Amino acid sequence: MNVFELGILDFIQETFRCTFLDVFFPIVTKFGDGGIFWIAVSILFLCFKKTRRTGLMMGAALTLGVLIVNCGIKPLVARTRPYDLNPAIELLVDKLADGSFPSGHTLACFECTTVLMFRDKRFGIPALVLSILVALSRLYLYVHYPSDVLVGLLLGILFGWCGMKLVGYLLDRYDRRGWFPDASSPVSD
């Protein structure tokens, strides 16, 4: 599997590597670094009554990802990064200390994008574009295998949906003061 996936990464390098993308993708990939951007967006959403529920849902999705992936799957799998198998590659970002599987950058992006797509497409569509670019950056930068990115994307969608459903259920049941309004209409959030 690694040989096939390294072939895909090599193809990306040989076909698309250029000065513009060498500058563009290291910037874009930062939107997934440690989930910091998405945590900030979640906190910002928590500050406004109309988006508070969405911010809490995003926070729940991110928390699921950290607990299940960063504390569980990544250390258990401990997959070697592609650049460690191909030392000839010129890295455009710093080497990473954790395992390759799955892509945490892609995971965080798609957790929040999933919530935003369900709750308000005005935020969801730009988030989707950004998330796709972050996922592609992980391949272009040679820090993840395609399967890492694909599994990060799928888990991100799953955790986004789970976070949304869990928070929705709890708030519909226990938010007596109405601090987190709009349980039934995602558009007006």
Helices and strands as residue ranges (DSSP letters): H 2-16, H 19-28, G 29-35, H 36-46, G 49-51, H 52-65, I 66-73, H 74-77, H 82-85, H 104-119, H 121-140, H 146-174
